[in-house]
């Protein structure tokens, strides 16, 4: 993408997504995500009824009487966007690719975070960590993130969600709100690392998918190519049996995904590329408020 075209796209994304975050999401975002984190404030002497798990042992040993840690709600959050940049995100039919919609959602969340004085950072992942942008504040930082969302070229086309959430757990030390954006086309089991990440952080999963992946069209013989492996094959979409088998595969994938999110305690929402992501996100925000 040429520089002038890139700047134009950045500006278009900024105008659209900043408007959404200012006019629509402001109250819902604040209600859904503010005040979830707790930060250490001070120590004081132990009082009857205090939780013994809050005892500060170093201070207790120094003064030879029990002291406990006191926590307060954090005044600001750190928001991390964990963004899937694998090959399958380039797929899309009719309206837009999964990656383009994912970019708009990520930009909207970024502007919502910055409006609430939160820091925002990004982890780009495929089957490896492609790039880490440390969390910061400010419009200049947001525009840099949008440029990367539009332009970033991954080294690998494959997907490994576990890799992303394990990295999130290790690199971000204080509790954050993390949005995991992906199509989740990943056959590996990532429930355990996702559960661990969600214990430390507040993880929210946003699935972006295309209707042609969920439902094969009846258009006869179709040449298809796996964007992640490069494998090509002919599929007879005119066969009802083939279409039914594909539909059964998709239902199985979605059921497996729902089970992973339920067992790991992760709030989640699915958005189709030809549907309105604003409605989906508003529903998620209100569910959490």
C-alpha positions as a printed NumPy array, in Angstrom:
array([[  0.   ,   0.   ,   0.   ],
       [  1.46 ,   3.37 ,  -1.025],
       [  2.038,   5.988,   1.674],
       [ -0.713,   8.325,   0.445],
       [ -3.223,   5.479,   0.207],
       [ -2.19 ,   4.191,   3.649],
       [ -2.666,   7.629,   5.231],
       [ -6.068,   7.883,   3.593],
       [ -7.103,   4.489,   4.978],
       [ -5.77 ,   5.41 ,   8.431],
       [ -7.801,   8.613,   8.334],
       [-10.944,   6.761,   7.203],
       [-10.569,   4.225,  10.003],
       [ -9.925,   7.016,  12.529],
       [-13.021,   9.009,  11.516],
       [-15.321,   5.982,  11.578],
       [-14.041,   4.213,  14.687],
       [-13.355,   7.319,  16.761],
       [-16.914,   8.452,  16.067],
       [-18.252,   5.094,  17.22 ],
       [-16.181,   5.102,  20.4  ],
       [-17.147,   8.716,  21.224],
       [-20.842,   8.575,  20.416],
       [-21.921,   4.997,  20.993],
       [-19.492,   3.008,  23.114],
       [-18.341,   5.59 ,  25.662],
       [-20.778,   4.756,  28.471],
       [-20.958,   1.015,  27.798],
       [-17.174,   0.613,  27.589],
       [-16.732,   2.491,  30.866],
       [-19.364,   0.378,  32.647],
       [-18.087,  -2.906,  31.24 ],
       [-14.369,  -2.484,  31.886],
       [-13.602,   0.301,  34.378],
       [-12.718,  -0.55 ,  37.968],
       [-12.104,  -4.234,  37.313],
       [ -8.436,  -4.092,  38.333],
       [ -7.132,  -3.752,  41.893],
       [ -3.839,  -2.061,  42.693],
       [ -1.732,  -2.221,  45.872],
       [ -2.09 ,   1.011,  47.862],
       [ -0.538,   0.65 ,  51.359],
       [ -0.087,  -1.576,  54.391],
       [ -1.818,  -1.256,  57.769],
       [ -2.045,  -3.271,  60.97 ],
       [ -4.123,  -6.422,  60.846],
       [ -7.699,  -6.01 ,  62.099],
       [-10.166,  -8.7  ,  63.128],
       [-11.935, -10.016,  60.022],
       [ -9.133,  -9.214,  57.549],
       [ -8.324, -11.925,  55.004],
       [ -5.139, -13.705,  56.104],
       [ -4.194, -14.039,  52.416],
       [ -3.579, -10.262,  52.429],
       [ -0.924, -10.431,  55.152],
       [  2.308,  -8.649,  54.145],
       [  4.852, -11.069,  55.623],
       [  7.969,  -8.916,  55.202],
       [  6.46 ,  -5.982,  57.149],
       [  4.921,  -8.387,  59.681],
       [  8.336,  -9.939,  60.385],
       [ 10.01 ,  -6.519,  60.662],
       [  7.551,  -5.15 ,  63.273],
       [  6.767,  -8.484,  64.922],
       [  3.011,  -7.956,  64.547],
       [  0.693,  -8.659,  61.611],
       [  0.205,  -6.152,  58.795],
       [ -2.026,  -6.542,  55.726],
       [ -1.877,  -5.137,  52.193],
       [ -4.635,  -2.682,  51.279],
       [ -5.848,  -2.526,  47.69 ],
       [ -7.869,   0.062,  45.799],
       [ -9.556,   0.101,  42.411],
       [ -7.178,   1.148,  39.685],
       [ -7.975,   4.564,  38.264],
       [ -6.913,   3.484,  34.78 ],
       [ -6.642,   0.231,  32.895],
       [ -4.106,  -1.262,  30.575],
       [ -5.879,  -2.625,  27.493],
       [ -4.136,  -5.18 ,  25.277],
       [ -5.299,  -6.15 ,  21.799],
       [ -4.152,  -9.666,  20.885],
       [ -4.623,  -9.643,  17.108],
       [ -4.5  , -12.735,  14.883],
       [ -2.614, -11.952,  11.645],
       [ -2.529, -15.487,  10.209],
       [ -3.374, -16.252,   6.577],
       [ -6.99 , -17.271,   7.155],
       [ -7.886, -13.687,   8.162],
       [ -7.357, -12.533,   4.568],
       [-10.437, -14.497,   3.462],
       [-13.683, -12.654,   2.812],
       [-16.673, -12.681,   0.488],
       [-18.832,  -9.855,  -0.854],
       [-18.46 ,  -7.189,   1.811],
       [-14.969,  -7.316,   3.35 ],
       [-12.213,  -9.603,   4.584],
       [-12.084, -10.849,   8.144],
       [ -8.888,  -8.891,   8.682],
       [-10.477,  -5.605,   7.586],
       [-13.394,  -6.015,   9.985],
       [-11.012,  -7.097,  12.739],
       [ -8.98 ,  -3.923,  12.121],
       [-12.07 ,  -1.731,  12.527],
       [-13.065,  -3.518,  15.749],
       [ -9.534,  -3.191,  17.145],
       [ -9.381,   0.515,  16.245],
       [-12.787,   1.161,  17.853],
       [-11.675,  -0.57 ,  21.062],
       [ -8.412,   1.4  ,  21.001],
       [-10.207,   4.757,  20.734],
       [-12.656,   3.679,  23.469],
       [ -9.703,   2.857,  25.728],
       [ -7.849,   6.099,  25.063],
       [-11.022,   8.123,  25.666],
       [-11.141,   6.599,  29.148],
       [ -7.471,   7.498,  29.728],
       [ -6.395,   3.856,  29.503],
       [ -3.12 ,   2.671,  28.032],
       [ -3.351,   0.482,  24.929],
       [ -0.927,  -2.069,  23.514],
       [ -0.972,  -4.775,  20.824],
       [  0.296,  -8.322,  20.382],
       [  0.263,  -9.473,  16.738],
       [  0.367, -13.266,  16.515],
       [  0.239, -16.133,  14.013],
       [  1.765, -19.406,  15.242],
       [  4.407, -17.172,  16.843],
       [  4.569, -13.704,  18.342],
       [  4.964, -11.495,  15.286],
       [  5.168,  -8.112,  17.028],
       [  4.637,  -6.569,  20.465],
       [  3.653,  -2.902,  20.833],
       [  3.958,  -1.934,  24.544],
       [  0.938,  -0.14 ,  26.043],
       [  0.992,   3.668,  25.923],
       [ -1.454,   6.568,  25.782],
       [ -2.11 ,   9.251,  23.19 ],
       [ -3.518,   9.846,  19.704],
       [ -0.115,   9.458,  18.044],
       [  0.222,   6.   ,  19.576],
       [ -3.298,   5.046,  18.424],
       [ -2.567,   6.122,  14.838],
       [  0.645,   4.077,  14.895],
       [ -1.394,   1.04 ,  16.   ],
       [ -3.933,   1.597,  13.192],
       [ -1.136,   1.83 ,  10.608],
       [  0.269,  -1.46 ,  11.867],
       [ -3.182,  -3.094,  11.826],
       [ -3.541,  -2.084,   8.17 ],
       [ -0.007,  -2.768,   6.955],
       [  1.563,  -5.465,   9.107],
       [  2.888,  -8.475,   7.166],
       [  3.381, -11.606,   9.283],
       [  6.276, -14.022,   8.828],
       [  3.979, -17.046,   9.221],
       [  0.491, -17.804,   7.881],
       [ -0.433, -20.369,  10.537],
       [ -2.342, -19.922,  13.824],
       [ -1.5  , -20.754,  17.435],
       [ -3.847, -19.063,  19.927],
       [ -2.093, -20.69 ,  22.908],
       [  1.15 , -18.977,  21.916],
       [ -0.555, -15.556,  22.078],
       [ -2.221, -15.993,  25.471],
       [  0.917, -17.522,  27.022],
       [  2.904, -14.492,  25.85 ],
       [  0.232, -12.145,  27.235],
       [  0.46 , -13.865,  30.628],
       [  4.246, -13.562,  30.757],
       [  4.84 , -10.09 ,  29.269],
       [  2.084,  -8.025,  30.959],
       [  2.828,  -8.063,  34.678],
       [ -0.114,  -6.078,  36.086],
       [ -3.725,  -7.022,  35.503],
       [ -5.113,  -5.787,  32.179],
       [ -8.176,  -6.117,  29.99 ],
       [ -7.2  ,  -8.148,  26.921],
       [ -9.243,  -8.479,  23.735],
       [ -8.371, -11.637,  21.82 ],
       [ -9.353, -11.029,  18.166],
       [ -9.246, -14.021,  15.815],
       [-11.291, -16.351,  13.627],
       [-10.09 , -19.107,  16.011],
       [ -9.448, -21.577,  13.199],
       [ -6.944, -23.479,  15.315],
       [ -7.17 , -27.23 ,  15.856],
       [ -4.877, -27.147,  18.893],
       [ -6.356, -27.065,  22.399],
       [ -5.73 , -23.655,  23.972],
       [ -8.144, -23.932,  26.917],
       [ -5.528, -24.319,  29.66 ],
       [ -3.327, -21.326,  28.691],
       [ -6.488, -19.267,  28.135],
       [ -7.762, -20.194,  31.605],
       [ -4.424, -19.208,  33.176],
       [ -4.397, -15.904,  31.25 ],
       [ -7.964, -15.128,  32.351],
       [ -7.085, -15.695,  36.012],
       [ -4.368, -13.059,  35.796],
       [ -6.115, -10.716,  33.349],
       [ -9.658,  -9.978,  32.147],
       [ -9.731, -11.699,  28.739],
       [-12.505, -11.1  ,  26.205],
       [-12.64 , -13.103,  22.961],
       [-13.958, -11.596,  19.704],
       [-14.423, -14.085,  16.862],
       [-14.655, -12.721,  13.32 ],
       [-15.897, -15.145,  10.666],
       [-17.248, -15.19 ,   7.101],
       [-20.562, -16.774,   6.127],
       [-18.836, -18.74 ,   3.316],
       [-16.808, -20.559,   5.962],
       [-19.941, -21.364,   7.941],
       [-22.006, -22.339,   4.894],
       [-20.721, -23.534,   1.502],
       [-22.553, -22.003,  -1.479],
       [-24.001, -24.335,  -4.133],
       [-21.855, -23.24 ,  -7.119],
       [-20.587, -26.554,  -8.486],
       [-16.874, -27.372,  -8.593],
       [-14.812, -24.854,  -6.646],
       [-11.034, -24.533,  -6.421],
       [-10.161, -23.731,  -2.817],
       [ -6.826, -22.904,  -1.228],
       [ -5.931, -23.138,   2.448],
       [ -4.498, -19.696,   3.236],
       [ -2.422, -21.09 ,   6.107],
       [ -0.927, -24.236,   4.519],
       [ -1.104, -23.298,   0.815],
       [ -2.82 , -26.627,   0.052],
       [ -5.238, -26.519,  -2.916],
       [ -8.11 , -28.84 ,  -3.723],
       [-11.293, -29.112,  -5.788],
       [-14.544, -29.169,  -3.819],
       [-17.861, -30.195,  -5.356],
       [-20.166, -27.674,  -3.694],
       [-23.011, -28.967,  -5.87 ],
       [-23.047, -32.096,  -3.71 ],
       [-25.526, -31.844,  -0.85 ],
       [-23.478, -34.428,   1.057],
       [-20.353, -32.255,   0.799],
       [-22.257, -29.163,   1.936],
       [-23.776, -31.064,   4.87 ],
       [-20.359, -32.417,   5.888],
       [-18.929, -28.904,   5.831],
       [-21.854, -27.544,   7.873],
       [-21.33 , -30.336,  10.43 ],
       [-17.606, -29.457,  10.628],
       [-18.454, -25.798,  11.274],
       [-20.991, -26.647,  13.997],
       [-18.377, -28.874,  15.633],
       [-15.805, -26.065,  15.524],
       [-18.23 , -23.576,  17.092],
       [-19.36 , -26.011,  19.794],
       [-15.726, -26.728,  20.677],
       [-14.978, -23.003,  20.815],
       [-17.98 , -22.281,  23.051],
       [-16.882, -25.053,  25.41 ],
       [-13.337, -23.618,  25.606],
       [-14.652, -20.131,  26.421],
       [-17.176, -21.432,  28.968],
       [-14.652, -23.596,  30.818],
       [-12.003, -20.863,  30.842],
       [-14.534, -18.243,  32.014],
       [-13.879, -15.938,  29.053],
       [-16.613, -13.587,  27.831],
       [-16.939, -13.821,  24.056],
       [-18.818, -12.613,  21.002],
       [-18.922, -13.777,  17.356],
       [-19.227, -11.298,  14.488],
       [-19.934, -12.182,  10.843],
       [-18.21 , -10.021,   8.217],
       [-21.5  ,  -9.066,   6.53 ],
       [-23.15 ,  -8.152,   9.844],
       [-22.891,  -5.074,  12.054],
       [-20.096,  -5.408,  14.605],
       [-21.435,  -2.381,  16.524],
       [-24.536,  -4.32 ,  17.591],
       [-22.434,  -7.328,  18.603],
       [-20.017,  -5.262,  20.715],
       [-22.847,  -3.307,  22.355],
       [-24.447,  -6.608,  23.357],
       [-21.145,  -7.798,  24.847],
       [-20.634,  -4.533,  26.768],
       [-24.165,  -4.565,  28.203],
       [-23.784,  -8.206,  29.2  ],
       [-20.715,  -7.279,  31.26 ],
       [-22.003,  -4.023,  32.755]])
